[in-house]
Amino acid sequence: MREIIFDTETTGLDPAKGDRMVEIGCIEMVNRVTTDRSFHCYFNPDRSMPAEAEAVHGLSETFLSDKPRFGDKATELLEFLGDAPLVAHNAGFDFGFLNAELAICGMEPVCKSRMIDTVALARVRHPGAKLSLDALCTRYGIDRSHRTLHGALLDAELLAQVYVELTGGRQIGLELAETVETREISVTQVVNRKRVFRAPRPHQPSEAERAAHKAFLETLTSPLWSQN
């Protein structure tokens, strides 16, 4: 199954208030294994970059000034996404900005039925635990030492590893395969096994056992079964 792990960087938190997407990074996975295909692009947001946003991702207004607009790359991005499920951390945020940018271009939004939110997956698997990408990387032993700032492609690469762990780890499917194989071996053994008939065990006590039991009963004082 083909899936796309993606992340975005933006000028702020709310596209309804004029915030824009400035970077997107997408990683292709097939059957929970990353391929060599990815899509990464910076965008000129045609607006200023708030200092607090720049402090998170390090993308300055000057750096983005010569980058393409989202509309210049929208068709290429959609072709890469195809009809695959889209996996993101706090996916509602990234879907909100993706669809806001598509709306500006007069294009149809990406259906939210394709959305897979790793925060929701992590909340079910680790209730009460910290659910940030950093916290999940630490939990699963994923190296993030090179992550000094947020970056869409880097975060998508880390999230791909987290997603695999949240959905069964690198051994996904192995346990089932072993169970089926063991079951097949067991059936073969049962079919080929020769049945051995044994004489039934005697269940009646011997005379010596009867005498011993009677002697034991005579040592009891006022047993319950003798009382009316």
C-alpha positions as CSV (number, residue, x, y, z in Angstrom):
1,M,0.0,0.0,0.0
2,R,1.3,3.4,-0.9
3,E,1.2,6.2,1.7
4,I,2.7,9.7,1.9
5,I,4.2,11.0,5.1
6,F,4.3,14.8,5.0
7,D,5.0,17.9,7.0
8,T,4.7,21.7,6.5
9,E,6.2,24.8,7.8
10,T,4.3,28.1,7.9
11,T,4.3,31.7,8.8
12,G,1.9,31.1,11.7
13,L,-0.9,29.0,13.1
14,D,-4.0,30.0,11.2
15,P,-4.4,30.3,7.4
16,A,-7.8,32.0,8.0
17,K,-5.8,35.0,9.4
18,G,-3.4,35.2,6.5
19,D,-0.8,32.7,7.5
20,R,0.8,30.9,4.5
21,M,2.7,27.7,3.9
22,V,6.4,28.2,3.3
23,E,7.7,24.6,3.0
24,I,6.4,21.1,2.4
25,G,8.2,17.8,2.6
26,C,6.7,14.5,1.5
27,I,8.1,11.0,1.9
28,E,6.7,8.0,-0.1
29,M,6.2,4.7,1.7
30,V,5.1,1.4,0.2
31,N,4.0,-1.3,2.7
32,R,5.4,0.7,5.6
33,V,8.9,1.0,3.9
34,T,10.2,4.3,2.6
35,T,11.2,4.4,-1.0
36,D,13.7,6.8,-2.7
37,R,10.9,9.1,-3.8
38,S,10.2,12.4,-2.1
39,F,8.8,15.8,-2.8
40,H,10.3,18.9,-1.2
41,C,9.8,22.6,-1.9
42,Y,10.1,26.0,-0.3
43,F,7.5,28.7,-1.2
44,N,7.5,32.5,-1.3
45,P,4.5,33.4,0.9
46,D,4.2,37.0,-0.4
47,R,4.1,38.3,3.1
48,S,6.4,39.0,6.0
49,M,7.8,36.3,8.2
50,P,7.0,36.8,12.0
51,A,10.0,36.5,14.2
52,E,8.4,33.8,16.3
53,A,7.8,31.6,13.2
54,E,11.3,32.1,11.9
55,A,12.7,31.1,15.3
56,V,11.0,27.7,14.9
57,H,12.0,26.8,11.3
58,G,14.8,29.3,10.5
59,L,13.2,30.4,7.1
60,S,13.6,34.1,6.7
61,E,11.7,36.4,4.4
62,T,15.0,37.0,2.4
63,F,15.6,33.3,2.0
64,L,12.1,32.7,0.7
65,S,12.0,35.8,-1.6
66,D,13.3,34.0,-4.7
67,K,11.4,30.7,-4.1
68,P,8.4,29.7,-6.3
69,R,4.8,30.5,-5.2
70,F,2.7,27.5,-4.1
71,G,0.6,27.8,-7.3
72,D,3.7,27.2,-9.4
73,K,4.3,23.8,-7.8
74,A,0.7,22.8,-6.9
75,T,0.1,20.5,-9.9
76,E,3.5,18.8,-9.4
77,L,2.7,18.3,-5.7
78,L,-0.7,16.8,-6.3
79,E,0.7,14.4,-8.9
80,F,3.2,13.2,-6.3
81,L,0.5,12.8,-3.7
82,G,-1.8,10.9,-6.0
83,D,-4.7,9.2,-4.2
84,A,-2.5,7.8,-1.4
85,P,-3.4,8.2,2.3
86,L,-1.6,11.2,3.8
87,V,0.1,10.9,7.2
88,A,1.0,13.9,9.3
89,H,1.6,14.7,12.9
90,N,-1.3,16.8,14.1
91,A,-2.7,16.3,10.6
92,G,-5.5,18.8,10.9
93,F,-3.0,21.6,11.0
94,D,-1.1,20.5,7.9
95,F,-4.3,19.7,6.0
96,G,-5.7,23.1,6.9
97,F,-2.7,24.9,5.3
98,L,-2.5,22.5,2.3
99,N,-6.2,23.0,1.5
100,A,-6.0,26.8,2.1
101,E,-3.2,27.1,-0.4
102,L,-5.1,25.0,-2.9
103,A,-8.1,27.2,-2.4
104,I,-6.0,30.3,-3.2
105,C,-5.1,28.6,-6.5
106,G,-8.7,27.8,-7.2
107,M,-8.1,24.1,-6.9
108,E,-10.1,21.4,-5.2
109,P,-9.2,20.6,-1.6
110,V,-7.7,17.2,-0.6
111,C,-10.4,15.1,1.1
112,K,-9.9,14.7,4.8
113,S,-10.9,11.1,4.6
114,R,-7.4,10.5,3.4
115,M,-5.9,12.0,6.6
116,I,-4.0,9.8,9.1
117,D,-3.1,11.7,12.2
118,T,-0.1,10.2,14.1
119,V,-1.0,12.3,17.2
120,A,-4.3,10.4,17.4
121,L,-2.5,7.1,16.9
122,A,0.0,7.9,19.6
123,R,-2.8,9.1,22.0
124,V,-4.4,5.6,21.7
125,R,-1.2,3.7,22.1
126,H,0.4,5.9,24.8
127,P,-2.4,7.5,26.8
128,G,-1.3,10.3,29.1
129,A,2.2,10.4,27.5
130,K,3.9,13.3,25.7
131,L,2.9,13.2,22.0
132,S,5.3,15.6,20.4
133,L,7.4,14.4,17.5
134,D,10.5,14.8,19.7
135,A,8.9,12.8,22.6
136,L,8.0,10.0,20.3
137,C,11.4,9.9,18.7
138,T,12.9,9.6,22.2
139,R,10.4,6.8,23.1
140,Y,11.3,4.8,20.1
141,G,15.0,5.4,20.1
142,I,14.9,7.4,16.8
143,D,18.0,9.6,16.3
144,R,17.0,13.2,16.0
145,S,20.3,14.8,17.0
146,H,20.5,16.5,13.6
147,R,17.2,18.3,14.2
148,T,18.2,21.7,15.5
149,L,15.3,23.5,13.8
150,H,12.0,22.3,12.4
151,G,12.3,21.4,8.7
152,A,9.4,19.9,6.7
153,L,11.5,17.2,4.9
154,L,13.5,16.3,8.0
155,D,10.4,16.1,10.1
156,A,8.7,13.9,7.5
157,E,11.6,11.5,7.6
158,L,11.5,11.3,11.4
159,L,7.7,10.9,11.3
160,A,8.0,8.0,8.8
161,Q,10.0,6.1,11.4
162,V,7.6,7.0,14.2
163,Y,4.7,6.0,12.0
164,V,6.2,2.6,11.5
165,E,6.6,2.1,15.2
166,L,3.1,3.3,15.9
167,T,1.7,0.8,13.4
168,G,3.6,-2.3,14.5
169,G,7.3,-1.6,14.1
170,R,9.7,-3.1,11.6
171,Q,8.5,-6.6,12.4
172,I,5.0,-5.8,11.2
173,G,3.3,-9.0,9.9
174,L,6.2,-11.2,11.0
175,E,4.3,-12.6,14.1
176,L,1.3,-13.5,11.9
177,A,3.5,-15.3,9.4
178,E,5.2,-17.3,12.2
179,T,1.9,-18.2,13.6
180,V,0.6,-19.5,10.2
181,E,3.9,-21.4,9.6
182,T,3.8,-23.0,13.0
183,R,0.1,-23.9,12.5
184,E,0.9,-25.6,9.2
185,I,3.8,-27.6,10.8
186,S,1.5,-28.7,13.6
187,V,-1.2,-29.9,11.3
188,T,1.3,-31.8,9.2
189,Q,2.7,-33.5,12.3
190,V,-0.8,-34.4,13.5
191,V,-1.8,-35.9,10.2
192,N,1.4,-38.0,9.9
193,R,1.5,-39.1,13.5
194,K,0.7,-42.8,14.2
195,R,-1.9,-43.2,16.8
196,V,-0.8,-45.3,19.8
197,F,-3.4,-47.2,21.8
198,R,-2.8,-47.7,25.4
199,A,-4.6,-50.0,27.9
200,P,-7.0,-48.1,30.2
201,R,-5.8,-47.3,33.7
202,P,-7.5,-49.3,36.5
203,H,-9.8,-47.0,38.6
204,Q,-10.9,-49.4,41.3
205,P,-9.0,-49.4,44.6
206,S,-7.1,-52.6,45.6
207,E,-8.0,-54.6,48.7
208,A,-5.0,-53.1,50.5
209,E,-6.1,-49.6,49.6
210,R,-9.6,-50.3,50.9
211,A,-8.2,-51.6,54.2
212,A,-5.9,-48.6,54.6
213,H,-8.8,-46.2,54.0
214,K,-11.0,-48.0,56.5
215,A,-8.3,-47.8,59.1
216,F,-7.8,-44.1,58.5
217,L,-11.5,-43.4,59.0
218,E,-11.5,-45.2,62.3
219,T,-9.0,-42.7,63.6
220,L,-11.3,-39.7,63.1
221,T,-13.4,-38.4,66.0
222,S,-17.0,-37.3,65.2
223,P,-16.6,-36.8,61.4
224,L,-19.1,-34.5,59.8
225,W,-20.8,-37.2,57.7
226,S,-21.7,-39.2,60.9
227,Q,-23.6,-36.3,62.4
228,N,-27.3,-35.9,62.0
